[in-house]
Amino acid sequence: IIALLSIITASAQSGSWKIHPVFGATPTNAIDVGDRIYYLVSNNLFCYDKETSENIMYDKSNYLNDTQISNVYYNYDKKYLVVAYSNSDIDIILENGRVKNIPDITNSLMPSLKTINHVTFNGNRIYVATAFGYVVIDDEKFEIAESRIYNKSITSAAVCGNYLLLSSADGTYIGLASKAHSTLDSFVLYANEKKCKFLTITDKRFLTYGTNAIIYDIATDADGNPTGLTWVKTIGDTAPSSVQPVKSLGATMVLY
């Protein structure tokens, strides 16, 4: 064996070694972005190139700034991947392959938990729901644009038209996106929909998913202020295994 290793080592030129991924678990959260597919295997990120059939592993040796990925999220409009780590660090992988690191959450001195629960997108903003509230990242300047500390775990944060949605164990909070919400008291609370994630459909319609999958409309008064939610349709009574937009169809795929 030693002799064989010596022959292999002697025949391999510097820089010629390639990493071939060996999977010990089922790939999860596959994201098809057109020419590539990003997916996770045991908290590690891989990218499958459809044209070359090559699998590339993303780690600290080539692209990433941290380890132990908790989840990944893709912005289909601006074509970048957000990588969230278990220590609350964030990487943004741009379409050209460059990586922008956003370490502000993990480097903060907050005594509370900083776990990243979910990520959504709106315009040039990235909404990061955390164990303490939510953070908004400017994806053009790659810096924190807004941070709200409620000392309450926010399952998901999303903008739907002119409205901001927050989900927690108390229910779904609805407020005007143009308003600075320093406390949760400035929101309207819809207590029937708790600890869910959001996917915007139209300016007043969105999908919630968690223990089930339901479409709601935002109810408003004559002045456009939110008053609650109106049930539209129940997609499923059990938790979806995956919810992903299908841009080529202008639709959303809900898998069970």
C-alpha positions, 0 to 999 in steps of 0.5 A: 500500500505504501509503495502504491501511494508513493507511485500515485504521489509521484505521478500527481503534479502540484495542483492536480488533485481534485475533490470527489464528493462521497455522500454518506447522507441524502442530498437536501434542499436542491435549488435549480438555478438554470445551468447549475443545481445547488444542494446540501449534504450533511451541512456541506454545499455542493454545486452540480454543473449541468453542462459539464456534469461536474460536482463542485464542493464549496468550502473554506478552501475555495469559496466559503468563509465558514463551516457548518451550513444551516441552510441556503436560499436563492434570489432568482431575480438577482441570481445569488445564493445566500449561505446561512451558517449555524453560528449566524455567519452569512455568505452571499455567492454572486452569479460571477462566483465572487463571495461576499461575507456578512459577519455582523450577526455572528460578531455582535455582542448580543447575549441572546441567541442569534440563530438564523431561522429563514431568509426572504428577498424583496428588491435590493433587500434580504430579510433575515429572520433570527432568534432575536428579531430580524435583520435587513441586508442591502444586497448592493452595498453588502451591509446591514441596512436595518436590525430589529431586536424584539427578544423573540424568535421570528420564524420568517420575515417577508415583504408582501407589497406594502406590508411587512409580515413576521411570524412567531410562536404568537402568530403572524404580525402584519404591518406597513413596510414603510413604518419603523417597527421598533416594537411588535406592538405596532403590528396587527397580530393574527394569532391563528397562523403561528411559526410559519414561513412566507412566500409572496405571491402578489402584493396582498397574497402570500403562502404560509407553510410550516405545519401545513400550507395555506394561501392568505390575503392581507385584509385592510381598511379603507386607508390601506392599513392592515387589519388581519388575514383572509383565508384563500385556500388550504394547499395541504394539511401536513408540513411540506417537505419543500417549497420552491418557486419555479420561475420558468412556469411563473408558479410555486412548487409545494412538495410533500 
